Amino acid sequence: MQQKAVSFISEQEYLDFEKDSETKNEYFDGEIFAMAGASRKHNLIVVNIIASLGYQLKNKPCRVYPSDMRLKIEKTGLYTYPDVMVVCGEEKFGDEKQDTLLNPDIIIEVLSDSTEKYDRGTKFKNYRQIESLKEYVMIAQNAKSMERYFRDEKGQWVLTETDDNNPFIDLKISGCRLEIDEVYDKA
């Protein structure tokens, strides 16, 4: 049986395709990958995070973006849609449309069964190539658990996580705190 050859898709072809697409798609190395839809629980957790951060950042020079803001990782060429991104200070965009962010300070992903391995592995490897990124938070969808990776002054990624004695994560860059009970409220 003969396999059909896959055509290389240019970055511009991807961006043109994405304008008219009814679904979100990642782009990497000439290929387009459809992103899975989010569950009710996933969406509730994301809404709780955005509401909490939005309130805490009200009078600070930081902005919170939901998953409709695309991210381009310039060093690797990956285009993706993180669940939540925070930028403190000047934002940098891929073009004048301002629909592709280049410099998040914080990225938050809600882990699902279908994305957890990717979010922890390949995606985090790509995220570490973003010079502006200082914090990466992974939040479990099916258990009350949050992990925060922080880039220290030596450039090493340091893990802190929630437990019974520490039911919160402090985001140093933005001065915000994510409380586990707030993140999982009604989820």
Buried (B, 14 or more C-beta within 10 A) or exposed (E): EEEEEEEEBEEEBBBEEBEEEEEBBBBBEBEBEEEEEBBEBBBBBBBBBBEBBBEBBEEEEBBBBBBEBBBBBEEBEBBBBBBBBBBBEEBBBBEEEEBBBBBBBBBBBBBBEEBBEBBBEEBBEBBBEBEBBBBBBBBBBEEEBBBBBBBEEEEEBEEBEBEEEEBBBBBEBBEBEBBBEBBBBEB
